[in-house]
Amino acid sequence: MQNTVNAGAYSFKVKNTQRPYSNDFTVVRIVRLVQRYKLAFPQQDEVHCVVQCTSTSKEPNMQYFCIFSGTGKLLACNN
């Protein structure tokens, strides 16, 4: 599903302001789920994943490594 991340207990749709470089994307693979407080504070947990921009985005087929918080906030992104 476009702009959606599913990993373990986490499933969230990424808001438009939190997309990597404003691109629509699909998750290619989940690299790692970092649970810091056993779901007690989901904003502290991280989802590390590789995403690929869709054909309708500004950079079609570009892949980025992204880190999202457990609540869907984009913490880091690079290619």
HTML snippet that shows the backbone in 3Dmol.js (N, CA, C, O; Angstrom):
<script src="https://3Dmol.org/build/3Dmol-min.js"></script>
<div id="view" style="width:600px;height:400px;position:relative"></div>
<script>
const pdb = `
ATOM      1  N   MET A   1       0.830  -1.175   0.000  1.00  0.00           N
ATOM      2  CA  MET A   1       0.000   0.000   0.000  1.00  0.00           C
ATOM      3  C   MET A   1       0.880   1.246   0.000  1.00  0.00           C
ATOM      4  O   MET A   1       1.929   1.266   0.645  1.00  0.00           O
ATOM      5  N   GLN A   2       0.473   2.251  -0.697  1.00  0.00           N
ATOM      6  CA  GLN A   2       1.271   3.450  -0.874  1.00  0.00           C
ATOM      7  C   GLN A   2       1.315   4.287   0.403  1.00  0.00           C
ATOM      8  O   GLN A   2       0.287   4.525   1.038  1.00  0.00           O
ATOM      9  N   ASN A   3       2.524   4.732   0.773  1.00  0.00           N
ATOM     10  CA  ASN A   3       2.774   5.595   1.933  1.00  0.00           C
ATOM     11  C   ASN A   3       2.353   4.947   3.254  1.00  0.00           C
ATOM     12  O   ASN A   3       1.995   5.649   4.200  1.00  0.00           O
ATOM     13  N   THR A   4       2.392   3.628   3.323  1.00  0.00           N
ATOM     14  CA  THR A   4       2.031   2.899   4.533  1.00  0.00           C
ATOM     15  C   THR A   4       3.191   2.015   4.965  1.00  0.00           C
ATOM     16  O   THR A   4       3.828   1.367   4.135  1.00  0.00           O
ATOM     17  N   VAL A   5       3.463   1.991   6.269  1.00  0.00           N
ATOM     18  CA  VAL A   5       4.530   1.155   6.819  1.00  0.00           C
ATOM     19  C   VAL A   5       3.900   0.142   7.764  1.00  0.00           C
ATOM     20  O   VAL A   5       3.126   0.514   8.645  1.00  0.00           O
ATOM     21  N   ASN A   6       4.225  -1.139   7.588  1.00  0.00           N
ATOM     22  CA  ASN A   6       3.765  -2.220   8.454  1.00  0.00           C
ATOM     23  C   ASN A   6       4.979  -2.973   8.958  1.00  0.00           C
ATOM     24  O   ASN A   6       5.740  -3.527   8.165  1.00  0.00           O
ATOM     25  N   ALA A   7       5.169  -2.998  10.268  1.00  0.00           N
ATOM     26  CA  ALA A   7       6.305  -3.714  10.859  1.00  0.00           C
ATOM     27  C   ALA A   7       5.938  -4.141  12.267  1.00  0.00           C
ATOM     28  O   ALA A   7       5.706  -3.298  13.133  1.00  0.00           O
ATOM     29  N   GLY A   8       5.884  -5.427  12.498  1.00  0.00           N
ATOM     30  CA  GLY A   8       5.555  -5.932  13.824  1.00  0.00           C
ATOM     31  C   GLY A   8       4.220  -5.394  14.287  1.00  0.00           C
ATOM     32  O   GLY A   8       3.213  -5.534  13.592  1.00  0.00           O
ATOM     33  N   ALA A   9       4.206  -4.786  15.446  1.00  0.00           N
ATOM     34  CA  ALA A   9       2.974  -4.237  16.016  1.00  0.00           C
ATOM     35  C   ALA A   9       2.611  -2.878  15.413  1.00  0.00           C
ATOM     36  O   ALA A   9       1.581  -2.300  15.762  1.00  0.00           O
ATOM     37  N   TYR A  10       3.446  -2.370  14.520  1.00  0.00           N
ATOM     38  CA  TYR A  10       3.236  -1.034  13.967  1.00  0.00           C
ATOM     39  C   TYR A  10       2.645  -1.090  12.570  1.00  0.00           C
ATOM     40  O   TYR A  10       3.075  -1.872  11.723  1.00  0.00           O
ATOM     41  N   SER A  11       1.676  -0.265  12.357  1.00  0.00           N
ATOM     42  CA  SER A  11       1.074  -0.081  11.042  1.00  0.00           C
ATOM     43  C   SER A  11       0.573   1.355  11.000  1.00  0.00           C
ATOM     44  O   SER A  11      -0.348   1.721  11.731  1.00  0.00           O
ATOM     45  N   PHE A  12       1.181   2.165  10.143  1.00  0.00           N
ATOM     46  CA  PHE A  12       0.766   3.556  10.077  1.00  0.00           C
ATOM     47  C   PHE A  12       0.884   4.086   8.659  1.00  0.00           C
ATOM     48  O   PHE A  12       1.744   3.663   7.886  1.00  0.00           O
ATOM     49  N   LYS A  13       0.012   5.011   8.341  1.00  0.00           N
ATOM     50  CA  LYS A  13       0.069   5.726   7.066  1.00  0.00           C
ATOM     51  C   LYS A  13       0.888   6.983   7.320  1.00  0.00           C
ATOM     52  O   LYS A  13       0.607   7.737   8.251  1.00  0.00           O
ATOM     53  N   VAL A  14       1.887   7.202   6.500  1.00  0.00           N
ATOM     54  CA  VAL A  14       2.782   8.338   6.668  1.00  0.00           C
ATOM     55  C   VAL A  14       2.091   9.593   6.139  1.00  0.00           C
ATOM     56  O   VAL A  14       1.601   9.617   5.010  1.00  0.00           O
ATOM     57  N   LYS A  15       2.060  10.619   6.957  1.00  0.00           N
ATOM     58  CA  LYS A  15       1.436  11.887   6.566  1.00  0.00           C
ATOM     59  C   LYS A  15       2.229  12.538   5.434  1.00  0.00           C
ATOM     60  O   LYS A  15       3.420  12.274   5.267  1.00  0.00           O
ATOM     61  N   ASN A  16       1.571  13.374   4.673  1.00  0.00           N
ATOM     62  CA  ASN A  16       2.223  14.038   3.536  1.00  0.00           C
ATOM     63  C   ASN A  16       3.463  14.821   3.938  1.00  0.00           C
ATOM     64  O   ASN A  16       4.424  14.883   3.172  1.00  0.00           O
ATOM     65  N   THR A  17       3.461  15.412   5.111  1.00  0.00           N
ATOM     66  CA  THR A  17       4.609  16.204   5.563  1.00  0.00           C
ATOM     67  C   THR A  17       5.770  15.332   6.013  1.00  0.00           C
ATOM     68  O   THR A  17       6.864  15.851   6.237  1.00  0.00           O
ATOM     69  N   GLN A  18       5.570  14.013   6.156  1.00  0.00           N
ATOM     70  CA  GLN A  18       6.599  13.110   6.644  1.00  0.00           C
ATOM     71  C   GLN A  18       7.130  12.164   5.559  1.00  0.00           C
ATOM     72  O   GLN A  18       7.913  11.262   5.857  1.00  0.00           O
ATOM     73  N   ARG A  19       6.714  12.362   4.319  1.00  0.00           N
ATOM     74  CA  ARG A  19       7.185  11.505   3.231  1.00  0.00           C
ATOM     75  C   ARG A  19       8.623  11.865   2.868  1.00  0.00           C
ATOM     76  O   ARG A  19       9.012  13.025   2.996  1.00  0.00           O
ATOM     77  N   PRO A  20       9.431  10.882   2.412  1.00  0.00           N
ATOM     78  CA  PRO A  20      10.820  11.183   2.033  1.00  0.00           C
ATOM     79  C   PRO A  20      10.891  12.110   0.821  1.00  0.00           C
ATOM     80  O   PRO A  20      10.522  11.730  -0.290  1.00  0.00           O
ATOM     81  N   TYR A  21      11.364  13.309   1.050  1.00  0.00           N
ATOM     82  CA  TYR A  21      11.491  14.335   0.017  1.00  0.00           C
ATOM     83  C   TYR A  21      10.182  14.547  -0.744  1.00  0.00           C
ATOM     84  O   TYR A  21      10.192  14.780  -1.953  1.00  0.00           O
ATOM     85  N   SER A  22       9.074  14.466  -0.041  1.00  0.00           N
ATOM     86  CA  SER A  22       7.718  14.674  -0.563  1.00  0.00           C
ATOM     87  C   SER A  22       7.303  13.668  -1.635  1.00  0.00           C
ATOM     88  O   SER A  22       6.383  13.934  -2.408  1.00  0.00           O
ATOM     89  N   ASN A  23       7.964  12.529  -1.686  1.00  0.00           N
ATOM     90  CA  ASN A  23       7.645  11.493  -2.668  1.00  0.00           C
ATOM     91  C   ASN A  23       6.655  10.480  -2.118  1.00  0.00           C
ATOM     92  O   ASN A  23       6.686  10.148  -0.933  1.00  0.00           O
ATOM     93  N   ASP A  24       5.772   9.988  -2.989  1.00  0.00           N
ATOM     94  CA  ASP A  24       4.956   8.829  -2.642  1.00  0.00           C
ATOM     95  C   ASP A  24       5.867   7.612  -2.708  1.00  0.00           C
ATOM     96  O   ASP A  24       6.801   7.580  -3.509  1.00  0.00           O
ATOM     97  N   PHE A  25       5.604   6.610  -1.874  1.00  0.00           N
ATOM     98  CA  PHE A  25       6.507   5.466  -1.820  1.00  0.00           C
ATOM     99  C   PHE A  25       5.779   4.184  -1.439  1.00  0.00           C
ATOM    100  O   PHE A  25       4.648   4.210  -0.952  1.00  0.00           O
ATOM    101  N   THR A  26       6.442   3.080  -1.668  1.00  0.00           N
ATOM    102  CA  THR A  26       6.034   1.780  -1.131  1.00  0.00           C
ATOM    103  C   THR A  26       7.243   1.212  -0.407  1.00  0.00           C
ATOM    104  O   THR A  26       8.382   1.488  -0.781  1.00  0.00           O
ATOM    105  N   VAL A  27       6.999   0.427   0.617  1.00  0.00           N
ATOM    106  CA  VAL A  27       8.083  -0.171   1.381  1.00  0.00           C
ATOM    107  C   VAL A  27       8.615  -1.374   0.608  1.00  0.00           C
ATOM    108  O   VAL A  27       7.859  -2.280   0.257  1.00  0.00           O
ATOM    109  N   VAL A  28       9.922  -1.374   0.346  1.00  0.00           N
ATOM    110  CA  VAL A  28      10.563  -2.491  -0.335  1.00  0.00           C
ATOM    111  C   VAL A  28      10.881  -3.584   0.683  1.00  0.00           C
ATOM    112  O   VAL A  28      10.612  -4.762   0.446  1.00  0.00           O
ATOM    113  N   ARG A  29      11.458  -3.181   1.826  1.00  0.00           N
ATOM    114  CA  ARG A  29      11.722  -4.142   2.897  1.00  0.00           C
ATOM    115  C   ARG A  29      11.936  -3.427   4.220  1.00  0.00           C
ATOM    116  O   ARG A  29      12.410  -2.292   4.279  1.00  0.00           O
ATOM    117  N   ILE A  30      11.573  -4.128   5.263  1.00  0.00           N
ATOM    118  CA  ILE A  30      11.825  -3.652   6.624  1.00  0.00           C
ATOM    119  C   ILE A  30      13.203  -4.149   7.018  1.00  0.00           C
ATOM    120  O   ILE A  30      13.459  -5.352   6.993  1.00  0.00           O
ATOM    121  N   VAL A  31      14.080  -3.250   7.376  1.00  0.00           N
ATOM    122  CA  VAL A  31      15.428  -3.635   7.761  1.00  0.00           C
ATOM    123  C   VAL A  31      15.464  -4.028   9.236  1.00  0.00           C
ATOM    124  O   VAL A  31      16.064  -5.038   9.604  1.00  0.00           O
ATOM    125  N   ARG A  32      14.819  -3.224  10.072  1.00  0.00           N
ATOM    126  CA  ARG A  32      14.895  -3.490  11.507  1.00  0.00           C
ATOM    127  C   ARG A  32      13.794  -2.733  12.233  1.00  0.00           C
ATOM    128  O   ARG A  32      13.417  -1.624  11.854  1.00  0.00           O
ATOM    129  N   LEU A  33      13.299  -3.353  13.272  1.00  0.00           N
ATOM    130  CA  LEU A  33      12.349  -2.715  14.173  1.00  0.00           C
ATOM    131  C   LEU A  33      13.049  -2.579  15.519  1.00  0.00           C
ATOM    132  O   LEU A  33      13.396  -3.580  16.145  1.00  0.00           O
ATOM    133  N   VAL A  34      13.253  -1.355  15.960  1.00  0.00           N
ATOM    134  CA  VAL A  34      13.951  -1.094  17.214  1.00  0.00           C
ATOM    135  C   VAL A  34      12.914  -0.740  18.264  1.00  0.00           C
ATOM    136  O   VAL A  34      12.321   0.338  18.225  1.00  0.00           O
ATOM    137  N   GLN A  35      12.696  -1.654  19.205  1.00  0.00           N
ATOM    138  CA  GLN A  35      11.746  -1.411  20.287  1.00  0.00           C
ATOM    139  C   GLN A  35      12.531  -1.050  21.538  1.00  0.00           C
ATOM    140  O   GLN A  35      13.275  -1.865  22.084  1.00  0.00           O
ATOM    141  N   ARG A  36      12.352   0.169  21.973  1.00  0.00           N
ATOM    142  CA  ARG A  36      13.130   0.634  23.120  1.00  0.00           C
ATOM    143  C   ARG A  36      12.416   0.404  24.448  1.00  0.00           C
ATOM    144  O   ARG A  36      13.064   0.147  25.462  1.00  0.00           O
ATOM    145  N   TYR A  37      11.095   0.493  24.451  1.00  0.00           N
ATOM    146  CA  TYR A  37      10.373   0.390  25.712  1.00  0.00           C
ATOM    147  C   TYR A  37       9.219  -0.598  25.652  1.00  0.00           C
ATOM    148  O   TYR A  37       8.220  -0.414  26.347  1.00  0.00           O
ATOM    149  N   LYS A  38       9.333  -1.639  24.841  1.00  0.00           N
ATOM    150  CA  LYS A  38       8.321  -2.703  24.773  1.00  0.00           C
ATOM    151  C   LYS A  38       6.913  -2.156  24.568  1.00  0.00           C
ATOM    152  O   LYS A  38       5.976  -2.577  25.246  1.00  0.00           O
ATOM    153  N   LEU A  39       6.764  -1.229  23.644  1.00  0.00           N
ATOM    154  CA  LEU A  39       5.483  -0.636  23.254  1.00  0.00           C
ATOM    155  C   LEU A  39       4.879   0.306  24.293  1.00  0.00           C
ATOM    156  O   LEU A  39       3.775   0.808  24.084  1.00  0.00           O
ATOM    157  N   ALA A  40       5.561   0.559  25.392  1.00  0.00           N
ATOM    158  CA  ALA A  40       5.016   1.473  26.394  1.00  0.00           C
ATOM    159  C   ALA A  40       5.032   2.912  25.887  1.00  0.00           C
ATOM    160  O   ALA A  40       4.128   3.693  26.183  1.00  0.00           O
ATOM    161  N   PHE A  41       6.060   3.251  25.127  1.00  0.00           N
ATOM    162  CA  PHE A  41       6.193   4.590  24.563  1.00  0.00           C
ATOM    163  C   PHE A  41       6.466   4.461  23.070  1.00  0.00           C
ATOM    164  O   PHE A  41       7.621   4.556  22.655  1.00  0.00           O
ATOM    165  N   PRO A  42       5.434   4.246  22.245  1.00  0.00           N
ATOM    166  CA  PRO A  42       5.657   3.988  20.824  1.00  0.00           C
ATOM    167  C   PRO A  42       6.358   5.112  20.079  1.00  0.00           C
ATOM    168  O   PRO A  42       6.958   4.869  19.032  1.00  0.00           O
ATOM    169  N   GLN A  43       6.298   6.332  20.591  1.00  0.00           N
ATOM    170  CA  GLN A  43       6.986   7.430  19.928  1.00  0.00           C
ATOM    171  C   GLN A  43       8.505   7.273  20.016  1.00  0.00           C
ATOM    172  O   GLN A  43       9.230   7.907  19.249  1.00  0.00           O
ATOM    173  N   GLN A  44       8.993   6.448  20.928  1.00  0.00           N
ATOM    174  CA  GLN A  44      10.427   6.233  21.090  1.00  0.00           C
ATOM    175  C   GLN A  44      10.953   5.082  20.232  1.00  0.00           C
ATOM    176  O   GLN A  44      12.159   5.001  19.995  1.00  0.00           O
ATOM    177  N   ASP A  45      10.073   4.188  19.758  1.00  0.00           N
ATOM    178  CA  ASP A  45      10.488   3.066  18.936  1.00  0.00           C
ATOM    179  C   ASP A  45      10.755   3.535  17.514  1.00  0.00           C
ATOM    180  O   ASP A  45      10.254   4.576  17.090  1.00  0.00           O
ATOM    181  N   GLU A  46      11.554   2.756  16.776  1.00  0.00           N
ATOM    182  CA  GLU A  46      11.921   3.136  15.416  1.00  0.00           C
ATOM    183  C   GLU A  46      11.692   1.984  14.454  1.00  0.00           C
ATOM    184  O   GLU A  46      11.866   0.818  14.811  1.00  0.00           O
ATOM    185  N   VAL A  47      11.300   2.318  13.232  1.00  0.00           N
ATOM    186  CA  VAL A  47      11.182   1.363  12.147  1.00  0.00           C
ATOM    187  C   VAL A  47      12.181   1.788  11.084  1.00  0.00           C
ATOM    188  O   VAL A  47      12.080   2.884  10.532  1.00  0.00           O
ATOM    189  N   HIS A  48      13.156   0.912  10.795  1.00  0.00           N
ATOM    190  CA  HIS A  48      14.149   1.176   9.764  1.00  0.00           C
ATOM    191  C   HIS A  48      13.717   0.412   8.519  1.00  0.00           C
ATOM    192  O   HIS A  48      13.486  -0.795   8.592  1.00  0.00           O
ATOM    193  N   CYS A  49      13.602   1.087   7.382  1.00  0.00           N
ATOM    194  CA  CYS A  49      13.122   0.415   6.180  1.00  0.00           C
ATOM    195  C   CYS A  49      13.707   1.035   4.916  1.00  0.00           C
ATOM    196  O   CYS A  49      14.223   2.152   4.924  1.00  0.00           O
ATOM    197  N   VAL A  50      13.607   0.271   3.832  1.00  0.00           N
ATOM    198  CA  VAL A  50      13.984   0.754   2.513  1.00  0.00           C
ATOM    199  C   VAL A  50      12.688   0.986   1.755  1.00  0.00           C
ATOM    200  O   VAL A  50      11.841   0.097   1.674  1.00  0.00           O
ATOM    201  N   VAL A  51      12.537   2.177   1.203  1.00  0.00           N
ATOM    202  CA  VAL A  51      11.330   2.520   0.452  1.00  0.00           C
ATOM    203  C   VAL A  51      11.707   2.834  -0.989  1.00  0.00           C
ATOM    204  O   VAL A  51      12.826   3.260  -1.275  1.00  0.00           O
ATOM    205  N   GLN A  52      10.757   2.617  -1.889  1.00  0.00           N
ATOM    206  CA  GLN A  52      10.954   2.948  -3.296  1.00  0.00           C
ATOM    207  C   GLN A  52       9.863   3.907  -3.726  1.00  0.00           C
ATOM    208  O   GLN A  52       8.682   3.679  -3.463  1.00  0.00           O
ATOM    209  N   CYS A  53      10.264   4.980  -4.387  1.00  0.00           N
ATOM    210  CA  CYS A  53       9.309   5.984  -4.856  1.00  0.00           C
ATOM    211  C   CYS A  53       8.452   5.398  -5.975  1.00  0.00           C
ATOM    212  O   CYS A  53       8.939   4.637  -6.811  1.00  0.00           O
ATOM    213  N   THR A  54       7.193   5.755  -5.981  1.00  0.00           N
ATOM    214  CA  THR A  54       6.270   5.240  -6.991  1.00  0.00           C
ATOM    215  C   THR A  54       6.436   6.007  -8.303  1.00  0.00           C
ATOM    216  O   THR A  54       7.120   7.028  -8.362  1.00  0.00           O
ATOM    217  N   SER A  55       5.802   5.498  -9.337  1.00  0.00           N
ATOM    218  CA  SER A  55       5.906   6.133 -10.656  1.00  0.00           C
ATOM    219  C   SER A  55       5.225   7.499 -10.698  1.00  0.00           C
ATOM    220  O   SER A  55       5.491   8.291 -11.602  1.00  0.00           O
ATOM    221  N   THR A  56       4.355   7.785  -9.738  1.00  0.00           N
ATOM    222  CA  THR A  56       3.662   9.077  -9.691  1.00  0.00           C
ATOM    223  C   THR A  56       4.391  10.111  -8.841  1.00  0.00           C
ATOM    224  O   THR A  56       3.911  11.236  -8.700  1.00  0.00           O
ATOM    225  N   SER A  57       5.539   9.753  -8.274  1.00  0.00           N
ATOM    226  CA  SER A  57       6.269  10.681  -7.405  1.00  0.00           C
ATOM    227  C   SER A  57       7.249  11.528  -8.211  1.00  0.00           C
ATOM    228  O   SER A  57       7.388  11.353  -9.422  1.00  0.00           O
ATOM    229  N   LYS A  58       7.923  12.441  -7.527  1.00  0.00           N
ATOM    230  CA  LYS A  58       8.885  13.328  -8.178  1.00  0.00           C
ATOM    231  C   LYS A  58      10.116  12.580  -8.681  1.00  0.00           C
ATOM    232  O   LYS A  58      10.718  12.971  -9.681  1.00  0.00           O
ATOM    233  N   GLU A  59      10.493  11.499  -7.984  1.00  0.00           N
ATOM    234  CA  GLU A  59      11.678  10.711  -8.333  1.00  0.00           C
ATOM    235  C   GLU A  59      11.289   9.235  -8.500  1.00  0.00           C
ATOM    236  O   GLU A  59      11.547   8.430  -7.605  1.00  0.00           O
ATOM    237  N   PRO A  60      10.676   8.870  -9.623  1.00  0.00           N
ATOM    238  CA  PRO A  60      10.206   7.497  -9.809  1.00  0.00           C
ATOM    239  C   PRO A  60      11.342   6.470  -9.652  1.00  0.00           C
ATOM    240  O   PRO A  60      12.444   6.660 -10.166  1.00  0.00           O
ATOM    241  N   ASN A  61      11.049   5.396  -8.939  1.00  0.00           N
ATOM    242  CA  ASN A  61      11.951   4.255  -8.716  1.00  0.00           C
ATOM    243  C   ASN A  61      13.174   4.550  -7.854  1.00  0.00           C
ATOM    244  O   ASN A  61      14.009   3.663  -7.678  1.00  0.00           O
ATOM    245  N   MET A  62      13.314   5.741  -7.319  1.00  0.00           N
ATOM    246  CA  MET A  62      14.422   6.049  -6.418  1.00  0.00           C
ATOM    247  C   MET A  62      14.199   5.324  -5.100  1.00  0.00           C
ATOM    248  O   MET A  62      13.075   5.269  -4.601  1.00  0.00           O
ATOM    249  N   GLN A  63      15.269   4.764  -4.532  1.00  0.00           N
ATOM    250  CA  GLN A  63      15.157   4.074  -3.249  1.00  0.00           C
ATOM    251  C   GLN A  63      15.845   4.883  -2.163  1.00  0.00           C
ATOM    252  O   GLN A  63      16.906   5.472  -2.373  1.00  0.00           O
ATOM    253  N   TYR A  64      15.210   4.896  -0.990  1.00  0.00           N
ATOM    254  CA  TYR A  64      15.753   5.600   0.169  1.00  0.00           C
ATOM    255  C   TYR A  64      15.719   4.683   1.385  1.00  0.00           C
ATOM    256  O   TYR A  64      14.819   3.855   1.528  1.00  0.00           O
ATOM    257  N   PHE A  65      16.707   4.839   2.254  1.00  0.00           N
ATOM    258  CA  PHE A  65      16.691   4.195   3.564  1.00  0.00           C
ATOM    259  C   PHE A  65      16.072   5.210   4.511  1.00  0.00           C
ATOM    260  O   PHE A  65      16.572   6.327   4.641  1.00  0.00           O
ATOM    261  N   CYS A  66      14.990   4.830   5.169  1.00  0.00           N
ATOM    262  CA  CYS A  66      14.269   5.755   6.050  1.00  0.00           C
ATOM    263  C   CYS A  66      14.153   5.186   7.458  1.00  0.00           C
ATOM    264  O   CYS A  66      14.076   3.974   7.654  1.00  0.00           O
ATOM    265  N   ILE A  67      14.143   6.077   8.413  1.00  0.00           N
ATOM    266  CA  ILE A  67      13.874   5.718   9.804  1.00  0.00           C
ATOM    267  C   ILE A  67      12.646   6.506  10.231  1.00  0.00           C
ATOM    268  O   ILE A  67      12.633   7.737  10.198  1.00  0.00           O
ATOM    269  N   PHE A  68      11.610   5.768  10.633  1.00  0.00           N
ATOM    270  CA  PHE A  68      10.370   6.375  11.123  1.00  0.00           C
ATOM    271  C   PHE A  68      10.228   6.079  12.602  1.00  0.00           C
ATOM    272  O   PHE A  68      10.662   5.027  13.072  1.00  0.00           O
ATOM    273  N   SER A  69       9.623   6.998  13.339  1.00  0.00           N
ATOM    274  CA  SER A  69       9.291   6.725  14.734  1.00  0.00           C
ATOM    275  C   SER A  69       8.100   5.776  14.758  1.00  0.00           C
ATOM    276  O   SER A  69       7.473   5.534  13.726  1.00  0.00           O
ATOM    277  N   GLY A  70       7.793   5.249  15.909  1.00  0.00           N
ATOM    278  CA  GLY A  70       6.654   4.347  16.045  1.00  0.00           C
ATOM    279  C   GLY A  70       5.317   5.009  15.788  1.00  0.00           C
ATOM    280  O   GLY A  70       4.300   4.330  15.648  1.00  0.00           O
ATOM    281  N   THR A  71       5.313   6.325  15.724  1.00  0.00           N
ATOM    282  CA  THR A  71       4.079   7.059  15.439  1.00  0.00           C
ATOM    283  C   THR A  71       4.026   7.598  14.017  1.00  0.00           C
ATOM    284  O   THR A  71       3.082   8.305  13.664  1.00  0.00           O
ATOM    285  N   GLY A  72       5.033   7.276  13.182  1.00  0.00           N
ATOM    286  CA  GLY A  72       5.017   7.679  11.786  1.00  0.00           C
ATOM    287  C   GLY A  72       5.775   8.932  11.438  1.00  0.00           C
ATOM    288  O   GLY A  72       5.648   9.427  10.318  1.00  0.00           O
ATOM    289  N   LYS A  73       6.562   9.469  12.356  1.00  0.00           N
ATOM    290  CA  LYS A  73       7.346  10.665  12.070  1.00  0.00           C
ATOM    291  C   LYS A  73       8.660  10.243  11.389  1.00  0.00           C
ATOM    292  O   LYS A  73       9.345   9.332  11.854  1.00  0.00           O
ATOM    293  N   LEU A  74       8.993  10.915  10.292  1.00  0.00           N
ATOM    294  CA  LEU A  74      10.242  10.647   9.574  1.00  0.00           C
ATOM    295  C   LEU A  74      11.398  11.234  10.366  1.00  0.00           C
ATOM    296  O   LEU A  74      11.472  12.448  10.558  1.00  0.00           O
ATOM    297  N   LEU A  75      12.315  10.365  10.832  1.00  0.00           N
ATOM    298  CA  LEU A  75      13.452  10.812  11.628  1.00  0.00           C
ATOM    299  C   LEU A  75      14.701  11.009  10.781  1.00  0.00           C
ATOM    300  O   LEU A  75      15.504  11.903  11.048  1.00  0.00           O
ATOM    301  N   ALA A  76      14.865  10.160   9.745  1.00  0.00           N
ATOM    302  CA  ALA A  76      16.054  10.270   8.884  1.00  0.00           C
ATOM    303  C   ALA A  76      15.731   9.639   7.534  1.00  0.00           C
ATOM    304  O   ALA A  76      14.874   8.762   7.424  1.00  0.00           O
ATOM    305  N   CYS A  77      16.444  10.112   6.509  1.00  0.00           N
ATOM    306  CA  CYS A  77      16.235   9.593   5.160  1.00  0.00           C
ATOM    307  C   CYS A  77      17.469   9.867   4.328  1.00  0.00           C
ATOM    308  O   CYS A  77      17.950  10.999   4.295  1.00  0.00           O
ATOM    309  N   ASN A  78      17.994   8.849   3.651  1.00  0.00           N
ATOM    310  CA  ASN A  78      19.093   9.058   2.707  1.00  0.00           C
ATOM    311  C   ASN A  78      19.065   7.978   1.637  1.00  0.00           C
ATOM    312  O   ASN A  78      18.344   6.989   1.772  1.00  0.00           O
ATOM    313  N   ASN A  79      19.843   8.159   0.576  1.00  0.00           N
ATOM    314  CA  ASN A  79      19.844   7.155  -0.490  1.00  0.00           C
ATOM    315  C   ASN A  79      21.181   6.496  -0.627  1.00  0.00           C
ATOM    316  O   ASN A  79      21.354   5.625  -1.480  1.00  0.00           O
TER     317      ASN A  79
END
`;
const viewer = $3Dmol.createViewer("view");
viewer.addModel(pdb, "pdb");
viewer.setStyle({}, {cartoon: {color: "spectrum"}});
viewer.zoomTo();
viewer.render();
</script>
